[in-house]
Amino acid sequence: MELQKQPLNQIVRKGKAFTQITVDDDCIVRDSKPDIVKMIHTKGRVVIDEVKVENRALWVSGQLKFMVLYRSDSEGSKLDTLSDAVSFREKIYMDEILEDDRVWVDQRVEDLNITAINSRKLAVRAVIGLEAVCEKPVTAEIACAVKGEEGILEKREKRTLLDLCVSKKDIMRTHAEFTLPGANPNIARIVYDNAEIRGLQTACMGDEIQVRGTACVSVLYQSTEGGMEWFETETPFMGNIDAGREAGQQSLYWIRVKPGETELNLMTDADQEPRNLSLDVNFDVELRMWQEKEYEILSDVYSLKNHLIPQTDDLCVWNLMVKNEAKQRLLQQMKLQEGQEKILQVSSCEGKLEIDRVEIGENALDVEGILLVDILYTTTDDHFPVAHTLEQLPFRQRIEVQGLSENEKDVIYELELGIDQLAVNLLDSEQYEVKALISLTALVLREEHFDSISEISSEAMDIRELSELPGITGYVVQKGESLWDIAKRYHTTEEEMMRTNGIPAGPLTPGQKLVIVKKVG
């Protein structure tokens, strides 16, 4: 006999591994750069160049790219920047990984310490965290009916399951141009720049995912008049990610949009004055989309003519518990540490969110983390006009997930953090207030198992066993029993039992009395 089957597409997570890399290298200041007098600010990011599976292990190659803003001894300018990179290659052991598996690698700088050995040499020390997830797309065949055989009684159950329709990596590019305000002098040289993405929002628009946000740009530059100037602006951006024909308006999606390469270039305006800037940002995108589909699943069979033996496989499926977004406002007053230069004006603030701990609680995910805020400010000392301070704002957020049990093991979750708003307000020359609005988006899926019929074999009915069953039986329904269970056990049909007892289809009541008439095929 032949089984009629329906496909169910999903991702099987084969393994997950986390490792830390220690980067330890020295960097020589290029001849074109002035000597380092004092370091002001450092920042770094990890760029993955290649991910390769080889001999049941994962090789990850990449670079730690870093930037140093420092005070120099050059004439006419007391500030400069140095950019460089340190390469790495790391082996991550994952026993079950195969060459055709799909691997997602998340990277982050967990600690960065750059110090000046002397005026022409830097010591770069960093800890890089790499988290690798190995997955494989699979298509399960779910039996829904028996074809080509008569007299087979089928028990079907309806289930709503998540069918994976899109799983891809992509790159989204955005471009923006802006002009200096009239009061700002022309740009002779860009000393330092930073572009930060805030207020990121996504929406499913049929076969596309629309991504919106704001690029907050800070530029420290030397003017044509020789002074140091700050310029800050915000520019909205929008991009679309192709989701394919399989996607739809009602699809459940999870998208991670991470800023990658950022390039800021100086251009001339219509009067050939160096007053225009162009910003190009590449975003690394990971996209998954599911459709909730109703499946009619064949869960049991029997026949009045033959003895049927269904073979079953354990089928693991993921069901949606929640996709939820929570927002939290942070507000904290800070004070400069003793010995730091006094603040004349706050010039730039840059934020970074980190998760320290996630706990699965009763009906909720409890997330603890920290918002790191780098503050660059203009000082009251004309000889050393720019200084830096770092502040930390801890946060704790509860994301409601109804039905979640404490320390539950059969759930997976994805978390995406974002900064919607960030501002530093100066209170006096030593005190300031940091205000932020952060968002946490969570996708929580629960793993469920059920037996899926993969094959049915048939053999002749045991006549002796059948003859031992009474022709008519009085029966009292036990807790948890259904018409199907009783009909199969006593060799009859649900329809026959309903007709004999004058009862409708539906659940039975414990203690209910029934008359059962054996039916011979």
ABEGO torsion letter per residue (X at the ends): XBBBBBBBBBBBBABBBBBBBBBBBBBBBBAABBBBABBABBBBBBBBABBBBBGGBBBBBBBBBBBBBBBBABBGBABBBBBBBBBBBBBBBBAABBAABBBBBBBBBABBBBBBABAABBBBBBBBBBBBBBBBBBBBBBBABBBGBBGBBBBBBBBBBBBBABBBBBBBBBBBBBBBBAABBBBABBABBBBBBBGBBBBBBEABBBBBBBBBBBBBBBBAAGBBBBBBBBBBBBBBBBAEAABBAABBBBBBBBBBBBBBBBBBBAAGBBABBBBBBBBBBBBBBBBBBBBBBBABBBBAABBBBBBBBBBBBBBBABBBBBBBBBBBBBBBBBGBBBBABBABBBBBBBBABBBBBBGBBBBBBBBBBBBBBBBABAABABBBBBBBBBBBBBBBBBGBBBGBAABBBBBBBBBABBBBBBABAABBBBBBBBBBBBBBBBBBBBBBBABBBBBBBBAAAAAABBABBBBBBBBGBBAAAAAAAAGBBAAAAAAAAGBBBEBBBBGBBBBBBBBBX
